[in-house]
Amino acid sequence: MEIESKDEVTRRDGLAEVVVGIISSPVATMREVSKEPSLRLSFTAFILVMMVVSMATALTDVELTAQLGGSAVVFAVLMPLSLLILVVQAGVSFGAARLLGARGSFHNLLSLFALSNLPSLFMAPLALLRFAPGITGSILHGLGSFILSIWVLVLAVIAVRETFQVTTGRALLICYLPILLLAVLVALLAGLALLLYI
Amino acid sequence: MMNRTKWLFLCLSLLVIGSLVLAVVFARDWQQADGGNIGVITLTGPIAESVGGSLQPDSITPAKVRKLLRLAEEDTNISAVVLRVNSPGGSVGASQEIGSLISDFPRPVVVSMADMATSGGLYISVFADHIVAQEGTITGSIGVILSHMYLGELFEKLGITAEILTAGKYKGIFSERLNPERREILQVFLDDLHSQFIEAVAAGRKVDAERVREIATGEVFTGAQAQALGLVDSLGGLDTAIEEAAELAGVADPVPVDIILPPVPWWEELGRFPSAVLDRLTLALLGKDALILQQQLEKHLIPRW
């Protein structure tokens, strides 16, 4: 996957600059942020994004909200849970990077991983497509969600690349190896659970 | 550059906040806010007090009907309810409870009979204000059935000796072979349930009880026959039932709204997983016969309409 970076450097002044920078020129912004990573700023941005996503989900996806246990659960449980998942994700990727011989700062990675979720802000306008009549709205919403997911994944790869100063291919491996291992672990646990019931 | 950045951030913020505000507006009731909705509740399956295992068909339970009617009642935009009934009947107690729930519902209720609304399915329908059935709907079967299985010989084959101790002359009536005396006791019991069914149909359909007794032989009728007998009001499908409900509620342009139970939270789904696995393992290891026996045992001793 080729990711082009812009020459211009975005000066990091605050939330506005970082948010706009991540969305418009992610590589330059991440490079700038990684020089002086601020967990406070990154987590603030992350929490704002998660609040927007939670609200958009609770308002537009009644079924999913009910399955998750109601709006109260969506806000009260998923918010801290998403922070935990972020830290675990960063931790696992950091571990994978070290296993592959890469050197970098966990603080840096965590900060950039938090910022890589910023495109999820577009979940708010995207969620409105659920109200469109017929199947077109659902299809467009699905497509839009998929594009946003890819966007976030690409930013995560850039985050890893900028943190560990590795190639894009290596950064991809660092990002996906933990997920593959987790999938294998889940499959093993499921198999074990089935054996126990027999 | 900084001004441009701030401007872009402002636009992004407005887009996000604006979207959320619109979502709040749209998330409110889409349908008519003037009480012009007709709630449609689908009731499919046998009537039972509780839901069976994962391999059993979905049941119509009093708890489910209570929740659905409550959802309809809480929605002030719903002026009347159509119950789409497709049921071969089921347990007497559960049918009576559901009948009470329908009878107590404060707004007009119309039943739309689907393929089948026999026995308990008919019982719960008679509490509605109006019944619509297709010409070919199967209905009727006003009667009671009780299955009694004597398992003594099965236990003998399995080498099990069961000794039953009772206090009360007829306490073990369901555990032993039926003799003429026990058979008579059970028949009196069933006759009483039959009378309860007949009285409910007579009251609900405003027909003379003796007339209902004449047709309460357990035979089934088509929708057309049922209309001639006074068990059904009109012939037609769901649309007819919706129009009828709208007329009863005084609604000019009815908008049908499906009333469904919200999905169960993920932890309840997860909680069902072990029993579902066990059901499937039972089926795989013991075979279909074991499952059929289990289902028969569950129906054993419970009188059914």
Interface residues (C-beta under 8 A of the other chain):
Chain A: T10 D13 L15 A16 E17 V19 V20 G21 I23 S24 V52 M55 A56 L59 T60 V62 E63 A66 Q67 L68 G69 G70 V73 L121 A124 P125 A127 L128 F131 L194 Y197 I198
Chain B: M2 T5 K6 L8 F9 L12 L15 V16 S19 L20 L22 A23 V24 F26 A27 W30 P262 P263 V264 P265 W266 W267 E269 P274 V277 L278 L281
